[in-house]
Amino acid sequence: MTTVTLLHPGAMGAEVGAQAHRAGARVLHVPTGRGSASVERARKAGLEAAGSLGSALAVSDLVLSICPPHAAEDVAREVLEHAFTGVYVEANAISPDRALRIDAACRERGVVMVDGSIIGAPPGADSSPRLYLSGDQKAVGRVAAVFEGTAVLARPLDAGVGAASALKMAFASFQKAARVLAAVSHALATRHGVGAELTLEAESITSGILAEVDYLPSVAARAWRWAPEMEEIAATLRSTGLPPDLAEAGATVLRHWTADKDRFDLPLEKVLAHLHTPDDQD
């Protein structure tokens, strides 16, 4: 039986741990210092309480870290202060650089780190989040096996540490920003009494924008006139007392494509490359 220590189980972590438990793994958590809500979540998930982090790590094959991103390095350091020699699964929404720093710290202590990222809602009857895994392929396989047959869909990547985190950052950069943009758009429309009309127009927008990569050359080709429009949007938001930051950022990004005016046949590879700063382009 594989034994897993789940660190600081929040809503997502507890449900992920529950899936591993139902699949036959022994899943431990450390209630010491945790709030009553966290302890109750772990109990309902069927997780086993350990007396201390040290005692949990002493019997664990894997450590699964699912915590707020800002705490990821502190949590890793806390684990690495103990004599743990298993696999450390860094499954937080962090940058590839942060993942690599944690990997380096793990290597110094002889610990293998697997870079993980979770995309989707907590697992349940109607939700099957994807757990992307990158790094040492043998260790990745061990982690994936823990979730075989569960609502957590383990998806190994043939790539090193940082790849899974990069995927999460790429997906979340769109997902989270899109929700924020929606809030700002509705605040602007409501302020001017056209909220219902905006909702009606929203029904005509495709829901697959992130998947429509073939449309991106068209965006670059139109950027020369979209950038000034974004500046007008920023001015409108500013005059209404709403934050113009995202609109201003949009205009800044569009200016990366200034030289691509009306080049609708530009290859996607070049369109994406032009978004990089000169020092980053190969």
C-alpha positions as CSV (number, residue, x, y, z in Angstrom):
1,M,0.0,0.0,0.0
2,T,1.3,3.5,-0.9
3,T,1.3,6.0,1.9
4,V,0.8,9.6,1.1
5,T,1.1,12.7,3.3
6,L,-1.2,15.4,2.2
7,L,0.0,18.8,3.3
8,H,-2.4,21.5,4.5
9,P,-5.6,20.0,2.9
10,G,-7.9,22.7,1.6
11,A,-11.0,22.1,-0.4
12,M,-9.2,20.9,-3.5
13,G,-6.5,19.0,-1.5
14,A,-9.0,17.1,0.7
15,E,-11.0,15.9,-2.3
16,V,-7.9,14.9,-4.2
17,G,-6.7,13.0,-1.1
18,A,-10.1,11.4,-0.8
19,Q,-9.7,10.0,-4.3
20,A,-6.3,8.5,-3.5
21,H,-7.8,7.0,-0.3
22,R,-10.7,5.4,-2.2
23,A,-8.2,3.9,-4.7
24,G,-6.4,2.1,-1.9
25,A,-3.7,4.5,-0.7
26,R,-3.2,5.4,3.0
27,V,-3.5,9.2,3.1
28,L,-2.2,11.0,6.1
29,H,-2.6,14.6,7.2
30,V,-1.3,16.6,10.1
31,P,-4.1,18.4,12.0
32,T,-1.8,20.2,14.4
33,G,-2.0,23.9,13.9
34,R,-4.8,23.6,11.3
35,G,-8.2,25.3,11.6
36,S,-11.4,23.4,12.5
37,A,-12.7,23.6,8.9
38,S,-9.5,22.1,7.5
39,V,-9.6,19.2,10.1
40,E,-13.2,18.5,9.4
41,R,-12.6,18.4,5.6
42,A,-9.9,15.9,6.1
43,R,-12.1,13.8,8.4
44,K,-14.9,13.7,5.9
45,A,-12.4,12.8,3.1
46,G,-11.3,9.7,5.1
47,L,-7.8,11.0,5.7
48,E,-5.9,9.6,8.7
49,A,-4.6,12.1,11.3
50,A,-0.9,11.9,12.1
51,G,0.6,13.0,15.4
52,S,3.2,15.2,13.7
53,L,4.6,16.0,10.3
54,G,7.8,14.0,11.2
55,S,5.8,10.9,12.1
56,A,3.8,11.2,8.9
57,L,6.8,11.6,6.7
58,A,8.6,8.7,8.4
59,V,6.1,6.2,6.9
60,S,5.2,8.0,3.7
61,D,6.2,7.1,0.1
62,L,4.8,10.4,-1.3
63,V,4.2,13.9,-0.2
64,L,1.4,15.8,-1.9
65,S,1.6,19.6,-1.6
66,I,-1.6,21.4,-2.5
67,C,-1.6,24.8,-0.8
68,P,-1.9,28.5,-1.7
69,P,0.9,29.3,-4.1
70,H,2.6,31.9,-1.9
71,A,3.2,29.2,0.7
72,A,4.6,26.6,-1.6
73,E,8.3,27.1,-0.8
74,D,7.8,27.5,2.9
75,V,5.8,24.2,2.9
76,A,8.6,22.5,1.0
77,R,11.2,23.7,3.3
78,E,9.2,22.4,6.3
79,V,9.1,19.0,4.8
80,L,12.8,19.0,3.8
81,E,13.8,19.7,7.5
82,H,12.8,16.1,8.1
83,A,14.4,12.8,7.0
84,F,12.1,12.2,4.1
85,T,13.4,10.3,1.2
86,G,10.3,9.6,-0.9
87,V,8.8,11.6,-3.8
88,Y,7.7,15.2,-3.2
89,V,4.8,16.2,-5.5
90,E,4.6,20.0,-5.9
91,A,1.1,20.4,-7.1
92,N,0.5,24.1,-6.5
93,A,-0.3,26.9,-9.0
94,I,3.2,28.3,-9.1
95,S,5.6,29.6,-11.8
96,P,8.1,27.2,-13.5
97,D,10.9,29.2,-11.8
98,R,9.4,28.6,-8.4
99,A,9.0,24.9,-9.2
100,L,12.7,24.7,-10.2
101,R,13.8,26.4,-7.0
102,I,11.8,23.8,-5.0
103,D,13.3,21.0,-7.1
104,A,16.8,22.3,-6.4
105,A,16.1,22.3,-2.7
106,C,14.7,18.8,-2.9
107,R,17.8,17.5,-4.8
108,E,20.1,18.9,-2.1
109,R,18.3,16.7,0.4
110,G,18.2,13.6,-1.9
111,V,14.5,14.0,-2.6
112,V,12.9,13.5,-6.0
113,M,10.4,16.2,-6.9
114,V,7.5,15.7,-9.3
115,D,6.1,19.0,-10.8
116,G,2.3,18.8,-10.8
117,S,-0.5,21.0,-11.7
118,I,-4.3,20.6,-11.2
119,I,-6.7,21.9,-13.8
120,G,-10.4,21.7,-13.1
121,A,-12.8,21.8,-10.2
122,P,-12.3,19.5,-7.2
123,P,-13.1,15.9,-8.1
124,G,-16.6,14.6,-7.6
125,A,-19.5,13.0,-9.3
126,D,-19.6,15.7,-12.0
127,S,-16.0,16.8,-12.0
128,S,-12.7,15.1,-13.1
129,P,-9.8,17.4,-12.7
130,R,-6.6,16.7,-14.6
131,L,-3.4,16.3,-12.7
132,Y,-0.5,17.0,-15.0
133,L,2.8,15.6,-13.9
134,S,6.4,16.3,-15.2
135,G,9.9,15.4,-14.1
136,D,11.5,12.1,-13.3
137,Q,9.5,9.6,-15.3
138,K,9.7,6.8,-12.8
139,A,8.5,9.1,-10.0
140,V,5.8,10.5,-12.3
141,G,4.6,6.9,-12.9
142,R,4.4,6.2,-9.2
143,V,2.3,9.3,-8.6
144,A,0.0,8.6,-11.5
145,A,-0.6,5.0,-10.2
146,V,-2.0,6.4,-7.0
147,F,-4.9,8.0,-8.9
148,E,-5.5,5.2,-11.4
149,G,-9.3,4.6,-11.7
150,T,-10.2,7.7,-9.8
151,A,-11.9,11.0,-10.7
152,V,-8.4,12.6,-10.7
153,L,-7.1,12.1,-14.2
154,A,-3.4,11.8,-14.0
155,R,-1.7,13.0,-17.2
156,P,2.1,12.4,-17.3
157,L,4.1,14.8,-19.5
158,D,7.2,13.7,-21.3
159,A,9.0,16.8,-20.0
160,G,11.1,18.0,-17.0
161,V,10.3,19.9,-13.9
162,G,8.6,23.2,-14.8
163,A,6.5,21.9,-17.7
164,A,3.4,21.0,-15.6
165,S,3.6,24.4,-13.8
166,A,4.0,26.2,-17.1
167,L,0.8,24.5,-18.4
168,K,-1.1,25.7,-15.3
169,M,0.2,29.2,-15.6
170,A,-0.8,29.3,-19.3
171,F,-4.3,28.0,-18.7
172,A,-4.9,30.0,-15.6
173,S,-3.7,33.2,-17.2
174,F,-6.6,33.0,-19.6
175,Q,-9.2,31.5,-17.2
176,K,-8.7,33.9,-14.3
177,A,-8.2,37.0,-16.5
178,A,-11.3,36.2,-18.5
179,R,-13.4,36.1,-15.3
180,V,-11.9,39.4,-14.2
181,L,-12.6,41.0,-17.6
182,A,-16.2,39.8,-17.4
183,A,-16.6,41.5,-14.0
184,V,-15.2,44.8,-15.3
185,S,-17.3,44.6,-18.5
186,H,-20.5,44.1,-16.6
187,A,-19.6,46.8,-14.1
188,L,-19.1,49.2,-17.0
189,A,-22.3,48.2,-18.8
190,T,-24.4,48.3,-15.6
191,R,-23.1,51.8,-14.7
192,H,-24.4,53.0,-18.1
193,G,-27.7,51.1,-17.9
194,V,-26.9,48.6,-20.6
195,G,-26.2,45.5,-18.5
196,A,-29.0,43.4,-20.0
197,E,-27.9,44.2,-23.5
198,L,-24.3,43.2,-22.7
199,T,-25.5,39.9,-21.4
200,L,-27.5,39.4,-24.6
201,E,-24.6,40.2,-26.8
202,A,-22.4,37.8,-24.8
203,E,-24.5,34.9,-26.0
204,S,-23.0,35.5,-29.5
205,I,-19.4,35.1,-28.3
206,T,-17.7,31.7,-28.8
207,S,-16.9,29.8,-25.7
208,G,-13.8,28.2,-27.2
209,I,-11.6,31.3,-27.5
210,L,-8.6,29.6,-25.9
211,A,-8.9,26.7,-28.3
212,E,-9.2,28.8,-31.5
213,V,-5.4,29.1,-32.1
214,D,-6.0,29.5,-35.8
215,Y,-7.6,32.8,-35.2
216,L,-4.6,34.4,-33.6
217,P,-2.9,35.5,-36.8
218,S,-6.1,37.5,-37.5
219,V,-5.7,39.1,-34.1
220,A,-2.1,40.1,-34.8
221,A,-3.1,41.5,-38.2
222,R,-5.7,43.7,-36.6
223,A,-3.7,44.7,-33.6
224,W,-2.8,48.1,-35.2
225,R,-6.4,49.2,-34.8
226,W,-7.3,47.1,-31.8
227,A,-4.7,48.8,-29.6
228,P,-6.2,52.3,-30.0
229,E,-9.6,50.8,-29.3
230,M,-8.3,49.3,-26.0
231,E,-7.0,52.7,-25.1
232,E,-10.5,54.1,-25.6
233,I,-11.9,51.3,-23.4
234,A,-9.3,52.2,-20.7
235,A,-10.3,55.9,-20.9
236,T,-14.0,54.9,-20.6
237,L,-13.3,52.7,-17.6
238,R,-11.2,55.4,-15.9
239,S,-13.9,58.0,-16.4
240,T,-16.4,55.6,-14.8
241,G,-14.2,55.0,-11.8
242,L,-13.4,51.4,-12.8
243,P,-9.9,50.0,-13.0
244,P,-8.4,50.5,-16.5
245,D,-5.4,48.3,-15.9
246,L,-6.4,45.2,-18.0
247,A,-7.5,47.4,-20.9
248,E,-4.2,49.3,-20.8
249,A,-2.3,46.0,-20.6
250,G,-4.2,44.7,-23.6
251,A,-3.1,47.7,-25.6
252,T,0.5,47.1,-24.6
253,V,0.3,43.5,-25.7
254,L,-1.3,44.4,-29.0
255,R,1.6,46.8,-29.8
256,H,3.9,43.8,-30.0
257,W,2.1,43.0,-33.3
258,T,2.4,46.6,-34.7
259,A,4.6,45.3,-37.6
260,D,2.2,42.6,-38.4
261,K,-0.5,45.0,-39.8
262,D,-2.8,43.2,-42.2
263,R,-0.6,40.1,-42.4
264,F,-3.5,37.6,-42.1
265,D,-1.3,34.8,-43.5
266,L,1.4,35.1,-40.9
267,P,2.3,31.7,-39.5
268,L,1.1,31.0,-36.0
269,E,4.7,30.3,-34.9
270,K,5.7,33.9,-35.8
271,V,2.6,35.4,-34.3
272,L,3.4,33.9,-30.9
273,A,7.1,34.6,-31.2
274,H,6.4,38.3,-31.7
275,L,4.9,38.5,-28.3
276,H,8.2,37.8,-26.7
277,T,10.6,40.6,-25.8
278,P,13.6,40.8,-28.1
279,D,16.0,39.3,-25.5
280,D,13.7,36.2,-25.3
281,Q,13.5,35.5,-29.0
282,D,15.7,32.8,-30.4
